[in-house]
């Protein structure tokens, strides 16, 4: 059970970072949160499968950026407000 708790906490930290930094990259998330890039990639893929984030192409040079979906924004607000 501690591993599940740790995974959920990590997922929420990533979701929270994306909410505060719309259009960030996997590398940026990893650097800012002190996580391994592969760990962040896997977690973002899991959040994407849940419909909470989207990967888009943007910026110069063109790179994948991560944004919250409407569902992701709703879930984030609920967690932040404690409801």
ZIMO-V309581 format. One record per pair of residues at least 4 apart in sequence whose C-alpha atoms are under 6 Angstrom apart, sorted by sequence separation. I is the first residue (numbers start at 1). J is the second residue. D is the distance in Angstrom with one decimal. If there is no record, write none. Layout:
I|J|D + I|J|D
//
This chain:
12|16|5.9 + 17|21|6.0 + 18|22|5.4 + 28|32|6.0 + 29|33|5.9 + 30|34|5.6 + 40|44|6.0 + 48|52|5.6 + 58|62|5.3 + 68|72|5.2 + 72|76|6.0 + 78|82|5.9 + 30|35|4.7 + 47|52|5.3 + 48|53|4.8 + 58|63|5.6 + 68|73|6.0 + 78|83|5.2 + 30|36|5.9 + 47|53|5.9 + 48|54|5.9 + 57|63|5.5 + 30|37|5.2 + 57|64|4.6 + 56|64|5.4 + 57|65|5.9 + 56|65|5.2 + 55|65|5.6 + 55|66|4.8 + 54|66|5.8 + 54|67|5.4 + 53|67|5.6 + 53|68|4.3 + 52|68|5.9 + 53|69|5.1 + 52|69|5.4 + 52|71|5.6 + 52|72|3.8 + 25|65|4.8 + 24|65|5.3 + 25|66|6.0 + 23|65|4.8 + 24|66|5.5 + 23|66|5.1 + 23|67|5.4 + 22|67|5.3
//
